[in-house]
Amino acid sequence: MLRALPIVIAVACATPPAPVKPTARAGPCRGDARTTGFDYWLGEWDVRPHGAPAGAPASTNHITLEQDGCVIQEHWRSAPGGPNAGYTGTSFTTFDRARGVWHQTWVDNTGSVAVFEGNLDPSGDLVLLRVAMPGDRDTSRRRMSYRRQPDGSVRQIVERSTDGVTWTTGIDLHYVRR
């Protein structure tokens, strides 16, 4: 019997595990309709400044659903050869069910960190405001919106204000599905 044990172990180790079915929609967050409102951003995107020609170099953004469907993770890479070539970053966006707000934390390869919070507006688009952090030298307010377009693309607009009334657009990006 002891001679057969190594053969049993070898066969058991060589047997591939049963395939695991993806469970991106499983988990506690996916059962709450409030947590799926930003799902329109999920996917593979080519990103260009709004109004740029379709042939212009594109940045890429890969948006995934992580942590059992509770976190939307962004994987940004700036267009090669452009003014921000080599710039990369990632964000983590989640709906904080305890407080009833969307939360996004952005980090990048320059060491920058930005925190935003907000909610879906009446049209279902996500609008976030930058959260001031201790030690911030820039005291201006920032508003970032992700606006669904009729053709399925997304427009991301980042605005700045010093008074909270007058807003100036600083970034205006157009996301087109790859």
C-alpha positions, 0 to 999 in steps of 0.5 A, a space after each residue: 500500500 505504501 508503494 501506491 501512495 506516491 502514485 496517488 499523490 502524483 496523480 492528485 497533484 497533476 489533476 488540474 483544478 476545476 475551473 472557477 467561474 468569474 464572480 465579478 457581479 457577486 458580493 455584497 455590493 452588487 446586491 445594492 442598486 446604488 453601487 452599480 450606477 457607475 458601471 457605464 465606465 467599465 471597459 477598455 477605452 481610448 482617451 483623447 482630449 475632447 474635440 481632438 481628431 480620431 486619429 490623434 494619439 490616444 491615452 488608454 484606460 482599462 476600467 475593471 471591477 474588483 474586490 467582489 464587485 465593490 471597487 472600480 479600478 482605473 488603469 491609466 496610461 498616457 499617449 505615447 509620444 505625447 506631452 505626458 508620455 510615460 505618465 500612469 496612474 490608477 484610481 479606486 472608486 467605490 460607493 460608501 454604503 454607510 455614508 451614501 456617497 461615491 469615493 475615489 482615490 487617485 494615485 500616480 507615478 509622480 507620487 500624487 494623491 487626490 481624493 474625490 467624493 460625490 454622487 450621481 446627478 439626476 441624469 445618472 452621471 457621476 459628479 465628484 468634488 476633490 476633498 481637501 487634504 491636510 497640507 494641501 497648498 492648492 486651496 482651489 476646489 475641483 469638480 470632476 464629472 463623468 458624463 455618458 454620451 448618447 453614442 456610448 462614449 464618456 466625457 470626463 471634465 475636471 473643473 477648478 474654482 476659487 469661489 465655488 461659483 465660477 468654474 473653469 474647465 482644466 481637463 476635458 477628455 473623450 472616452 471611446 470604447 476600444 
